[in-house]
Amino acid sequence: MLTRIDHVMICVQKLQEGIETYARIGFNIYPGGAHTGRATHNAIAFHQEDYLELLSLREDRPAAAPDPGSSDARLAEFLARGGGFRSVAVQSDDLAADVAAMRRRGVEVSDATEGARRTPAGQELRWRAAGLGPRNALPIFFIQHLTPLDERKRQVPRAGDHPNGVLRADRVYIVVPDVAVAAETYGRVLGLPVPKIQRGAVIKADMAVFDLGPTGLTVAQPVEPGPAAEALARRGPGPFQVLYRTSSMDAAARFMASHGVPPPARGVRNTGEQAMFVGPEHACGAYIGFVGPA
């Protein structure tokens, strides 16, 4: 079963610069190590159960260009276009069964393959992952962790307890040109009913929210100038915002102000909650939102 948003992947030209950027936003974020058999390395900010990943190509990688069509080649192409929020990982508790179910629904999806990463401290983390094929080219992929959660949280010196008070991802947002068409596609891929379309007051878009455990995956069509319209014009369809549940928006804003981040934009969600967000120019190409008590 698909259980939650596992992590978001934000791709950056230089990993250390990305780490410094997200530390200023108030995340405890640390180098995560290199991926086995690939030219990539990452940094991780771990929350209660999900995490934020910054991904980049290693500067010490071989000088030869990656094989055309490979994961590293696609990442290099994405970075050449400016990088930013690239994809959303959806967690599964039985990936082989979920892949089989998707195929029965007519979804083109790869087999689950094993991956690994060794942290700077030498800890090996293992998982299975599956990606969608060209006929279902959505910016999501699927992951089943083989390393238990408590062990995965030990990959960073401090999991959670971020200066910005972030507890977990609440929603991720993917901008699309036609929300009705996109919602049908995402519903088929995820195996979920198509949600009722609602108006997103802060992102200024019509949206469909797919509930995945405590998190929501949202497809959104701009209806007026705002974050969704800006993202669609700047980069085209794709992920553009992750909204985090925080223990204190004011504390998060104070921390960011003390570290040179301009005051976040604020708005009121259609739920009536206050929310605020840091724009892509200060977050490596992503909107980073916060919702929670003052």
C-alpha positions as a printed NumPy array, in Angstrom:
array([[  0.   ,   0.   ,   0.   ],
       [  1.117,   3.561,  -0.691],
       [  1.386,   5.093,   2.771],
       [  2.683,   8.69 ,   2.658],
       [  4.965,  11.237,   1.042],
       [  8.397,   9.829,   1.875],
       [ 10.585,  12.731,   0.761],
       [ 10.948,  15.565,  -1.69 ],
       [ 13.967,  15.886,  -3.973],
       [ 15.428,  19.31 ,  -4.703],
       [ 18.343,  19.314,  -7.149],
       [ 21.151,  21.829,  -6.77 ],
       [ 24.269,  22.731,  -8.734],
       [ 26.566,  22.675,  -5.695],
       [ 25.61 ,  20.626,  -2.682],
       [ 27.398,  22.747,  -0.075],
       [ 25.649,  25.889,  -1.285],
       [ 22.32 ,  24.083,  -1.055],
       [ 23.107,  22.974,   2.493],
       [ 23.902,  26.547,   3.494],
       [ 20.675,  27.813,   1.902],
       [ 18.457,  25.338,   3.735],
       [ 20.314,  25.852,   7.012],
       [ 19.396,  29.561,   6.736],
       [ 15.732,  28.553,   6.276],
       [ 16.024,  26.686,   9.573],
       [ 16.559,  23.034,   8.693],
       [ 19.075,  20.774,  10.415],
       [ 20.582,  19.471,   7.196],
       [ 23.669,  17.316,   6.799],
       [ 25.726,  15.656,   4.039],
       [ 24.165,  12.282,   3.28 ],
       [ 26.938,  10.569,   1.337],
       [ 27.271,   9.12 ,  -2.155],
       [ 24.879,   6.812,  -3.999],
       [ 26.271,   3.395,  -4.822],
       [ 27.059,   3.043,  -8.538],
       [ 26.117,   6.636,  -9.367],
       [ 27.827,  10.029,  -9.692],
       [ 25.505,  11.681,  -7.175],
       [ 25.619,  12.704,  -3.534],
       [ 23.05 ,  14.305,  -1.318],
       [ 22.17 ,  16.081,   1.904],
       [ 19.332,  15.17 ,   4.246],
       [ 17.061,  17.078,   6.624],
       [ 15.115,  14.417,   8.549],
       [ 11.766,  15.244,  10.187],
       [  9.588,  12.927,  12.284],
       [  9.181,  10.301,   9.545],
       [  9.789,  11.989,   6.189],
       [ 12.737,  14.021,   4.955],
       [ 13.979,  16.658,   2.555],
       [ 16.712,  15.634,   0.122],
       [ 19.101,  17.915,  -1.722],
       [ 20.668,  16.05 ,  -4.654],
       [ 23.626,  17.017,  -6.802],
       [ 26.286,  15.518,  -9.031],
       [ 29.582,  14.978,  -7.213],
       [ 32.272,  17.448,  -8.112],
       [ 34.848,  14.624,  -8.   ],
       [ 32.905,  12.449, -10.455],
       [ 34.691,  11.104, -13.578],
       [ 35.223,  13.736, -16.271],
       [ 33.424,  11.671, -18.904],
       [ 29.795,  12.556, -19.534],
       [ 27.267,  10.13 , -18.024],
       [ 25.739,   7.543, -20.323],
       [ 22.961,   9.093, -22.44 ],
       [ 19.541,   8.326, -20.999],
       [ 20.918,   7.287, -17.601],
       [ 19.641,   8.714, -14.313],
       [ 22.792,  10.798, -13.97 ],
       [ 22.441,  12.147, -17.526],
       [ 18.833,  13.155, -16.857],
       [ 19.929,  14.876, -13.649],
       [ 22.686,  16.73 , -15.519],
       [ 20.101,  17.936, -18.045],
       [ 17.767,  19.072, -15.253],
       [ 20.575,  20.968, -13.545],
       [ 21.561,  22.585, -16.849],
       [ 18.008,  24.012, -16.976],
       [ 18.463,  25.548, -13.543],
       [ 17.647,  22.696, -11.161],
       [ 15.078,  23.044,  -8.371],
       [ 12.241,  20.893,  -7.047],
       [ 12.39 ,  17.825,  -9.266],
       [ 10.364,  14.952,  -7.842],
       [  8.278,  13.515,  -5.027],
       [  8.922,  10.094,  -3.497],
       [  5.833,   8.171,  -2.377],
       [  6.433,   5.497,   0.262],
       [  5.171,   1.93 ,  -0.101],
       [  5.042,  -0.842,   2.475],
       [  5.049,  -3.511,  -0.281],
       [  6.468,  -2.131,  -3.499],
       [  6.244,  -5.332,  -5.518],
       [  2.515,  -5.553,  -4.763],
       [  1.989,  -1.86 ,  -5.564],
       [  3.836,  -2.199,  -8.885],
       [  1.678,  -5.202,  -9.785],
       [ -1.486,  -3.283,  -8.873],
       [ -0.423,  -0.296, -10.999],
       [  0.191,  -2.555, -13.966],
       [ -3.285,  -4.038, -13.575],
       [ -4.608,  -0.465, -13.854],
       [ -2.663,  -0.004, -17.1  ],
       [  0.126,   2.093, -15.594],
       [  3.571,   1.801, -17.148],
       [  5.962,   1.338, -14.222],
       [  9.356,  -0.281, -13.794],
       [ 10.171,  -3.274, -11.654],
       [ 11.282,  -2.492,  -8.115],
       [ 15.078,  -2.333,  -8.04 ],
       [ 17.385,  -2.103,  -5.052],
       [ 19.401,   1.014,  -4.258],
       [ 21.878,   1.956,  -1.563],
       [ 23.807,   4.856,  -0.129],
       [ 26.689,   4.941,   2.326],
       [ 26.692,   7.871,   4.737],
       [ 29.86 ,   9.81 ,   5.616],
       [ 29.906,   7.862,   8.921],
       [ 29.852,   4.554,   7.027],
       [ 26.231,   3.564,   7.607],
       [ 24.678,   1.733,   4.657],
       [ 21.057,   2.584,   3.827],
       [ 19.088,   0.317,   1.51 ],
       [ 15.771,   0.599,  -0.321],
       [ 13.755,  -0.543,  -3.31 ],
       [ 12.468,   1.982,  -5.851],
       [ 10.295,   1.99 ,  -8.956],
       [  9.705,   4.72 , -11.521],
       [  6.989,   5.485, -14.027],
       [  7.5  ,   4.877, -17.739],
       [  7.258,   7.399, -20.608],
       [  3.508,   6.847, -21.026],
       [  2.993,   7.978, -17.42 ],
       [  5.772,  10.536, -17.092],
       [  4.748,  12.083, -13.782],
       [  7.289,  13.692, -11.394],
       [  6.794,  11.02 ,  -8.739],
       [  8.465,   7.714,  -7.941],
       [  7.923,   4.998,  -5.369],
       [ 10.165,   3.763,  -2.572],
       [ 10.148,   0.998,   0.028],
       [ 12.819,   1.332,   2.683],
       [ 14.708,  -1.809,   3.661],
       [ 16.483,   0.024,   6.496],
       [ 14.134,   0.575,   9.469],
       [ 13.059,   4.119,  10.308],
       [ 14.966,   4.361,  13.6  ],
       [ 18.174,   3.356,  11.839],
       [ 17.534,   5.771,   8.977],
       [ 17.068,   8.642,  11.429],
       [ 20.53 ,   7.904,  12.853],
       [ 22.118,   8.944,   9.56 ],
       [ 21.949,  12.579,  10.742],
       [ 23.214,  14.02 ,  14.051],
       [ 19.804,  15.601,  14.748],
       [ 16.616,  14.247,  13.173],
       [ 13.88 ,  16.838,  13.57 ],
       [ 14.135,  19.516,  16.266],
       [ 14.737,  22.01 ,  13.452],
       [ 15.155,  25.702,  14.334],
       [ 12.146,  26.409,  12.07 ],
       [ 10.019,  23.971,  14.085],
       [  9.237,  21.702,  11.11 ],
       [  7.571,  18.461,  12.178],
       [  6.639,  16.823,   8.859],
       [  5.598,  17.434,   5.287],
       [  1.917,  18.344,   5.147],
       [  1.421,  18.637,   1.375],
       [  3.39 ,  18.779,  -1.816],
       [  2.12 ,  20.697,  -4.832],
       [  2.567,  19.888,  -8.525],
       [  1.525,  22.525, -11.045],
       [ -0.324,  21.333, -14.158],
       [ -2.05 ,  23.041, -17.102],
       [ -5.332,  21.122, -16.64 ],
       [ -6.228,  19.938, -13.142],
       [ -9.152,  17.741, -14.234],
       [ -7.055,  15.768, -16.717],
       [ -4.109,  15.531, -14.323],
       [ -6.297,  14.381, -11.427],
       [ -7.631,  11.484, -13.511],
       [ -4.074,  10.423, -14.366],
       [ -2.772,  10.699, -10.812],
       [ -5.819,   8.847,  -9.496],
       [ -5.14 ,   5.925, -11.83 ],
       [ -1.444,   5.831, -10.974],
       [ -1.994,   6.077,  -7.199],
       [ -5.048,   3.844,  -7.159],
       [ -7.115,   6.502,  -5.383],
       [-10.486,   8.122,  -6.108],
       [-10.292,  11.453,  -7.912],
       [-10.803,  14.166,  -5.269],
       [-13.205,  17.072,  -5.538],
       [-11.612,  20.167,  -7.067],
       [-11.121,  22.97 ,  -4.541],
       [ -9.613,  26.461,  -4.65 ],
       [ -6.155,  26.951,  -3.157],
       [ -6.283,  30.45 ,  -1.672],
       [ -2.529,  30.854,  -1.103],
       [ -1.2  ,  29.256,  -4.296],
       [ -4.039,  30.855,  -6.354],
       [ -5.019,  27.646,  -8.117],
       [ -7.738,  25.041,  -8.512],
       [ -6.431,  21.855,  -6.969],
       [ -7.105,  18.197,  -6.301],
       [ -5.588,  16.774,  -3.101],
       [ -4.82 ,  13.05 ,  -2.889],
       [ -4.541,  11.95 ,   0.739],
       [ -1.627,   9.622,   1.417],
       [ -1.664,   8.883,   5.131],
       [ -0.85 ,  12.107,   7.01 ],
       [  0.297,  13.84 ,   3.832],
       [ -1.341,  15.176,   0.706],
       [ -0.172,  15.091,  -2.911],
       [ -1.763,  18.034,  -4.721],
       [ -2.101,  18.786,  -8.43 ],
       [ -2.895,  22.433,  -9.091],
       [ -3.949,  24.547, -12.077],
       [ -3.334,  28.31 , -11.781],
       [ -6.439,  30.511, -11.903],
       [ -4.804,  33.903, -11.255],
       [ -1.329,  35.357, -10.703],
       [  0.395,  33.7  ,  -7.756],
       [  2.89 ,  30.962,  -6.866],
       [  1.321,  28.294,  -9.107],
       [  1.149,  30.58 , -12.13 ],
       [  4.708,  31.789, -11.534],
       [  5.984,  28.214, -11.304],
       [  4.189,  27.115, -14.472],
       [  5.533,  30.099, -16.421],
       [  9.065,  29.698, -15.089],
       [  9.584,  25.951, -15.429],
       [  6.496,  24.369, -16.909],
       [  4.522,  21.542, -15.262],
       [  6.092,  19.9  , -12.23 ],
       [  6.536,  20.058,  -8.454],
       [  6.887,  23.581,  -7.112],
       [  6.037,  23.703,  -3.385],
       [  6.298,  21.61 ,  -0.255],
       [  4.226,  22.748,   2.718],
       [  5.584,  21.808,   6.131],
       [  3.716,  21.528,   9.418],
       [  5.646,  23.587,  11.996],
       [  5.336,  24.011,  15.745],
       [  5.631,  27.816,  15.42 ],
       [  5.473,  29.986,  12.325],
       [  6.642,  33.054,  14.242],
       [  9.688,  31.228,  15.587],
       [ 10.49 ,  30.026,  12.069],
       [ 10.166,  33.573,  10.694],
       [ 12.382,  34.982,  13.461],
       [ 15.083,  32.405,  12.806],
       [ 15.055,  33.094,   9.068],
       [ 15.184,  36.865,   9.631],
       [ 18.218,  36.433,  11.905],
       [ 19.953,  34.485,   9.118],
       [ 19.335,  36.908,   6.27 ],
       [ 16.215,  35.376,   4.714],
       [ 13.638,  38.024,   3.697],
       [ 10.287,  37.912,   5.524],
       [  8.205,  35.02 ,   4.115],
       [  5.037,  35.897,   2.194],
       [  1.887,  35.163,   4.208],
       [ -1.658,  34.157,   3.343],
       [ -4.743,  32.355,   4.593],
       [ -5.449,  28.826,   3.345],
       [ -8.905,  27.694,   2.304],
       [ -8.887,  25.758,   5.609],
       [ -8.715,  29.086,   7.451],
       [ -5.166,  28.465,   8.676],
       [ -2.417,  31.024,   8.343],
       [  0.461,  29.969,   6.111],
       [  3.697,  31.507,   4.876],
       [  6.283,  30.587,   2.283],
       [  9.836,  31.271,   1.215],
       [ 10.123,  31.954,  -2.515],
       [ 12.212,  29.935,  -4.982],
       [ 14.892,  32.617,  -5.223],
       [ 15.768,  31.862,  -1.574],
       [ 15.183,  28.087,  -1.596],
       [ 17.075,  26.678,  -4.6  ],
       [ 14.126,  26.865,  -6.984],
       [ 11.34 ,  25.593,  -4.68 ],
       [  8.597,  27.257,  -2.695],
       [  9.003,  26.165,   0.938],
       [  5.78 ,  26.713,   2.881],
       [  4.971,  26.573,   6.582],
       [  1.651,  26.066,   8.351],
       [  0.934,  25.812,  12.054],
       [  0.321,  27.881,  15.174],
       [  1.787,  31.357,  15.514]])
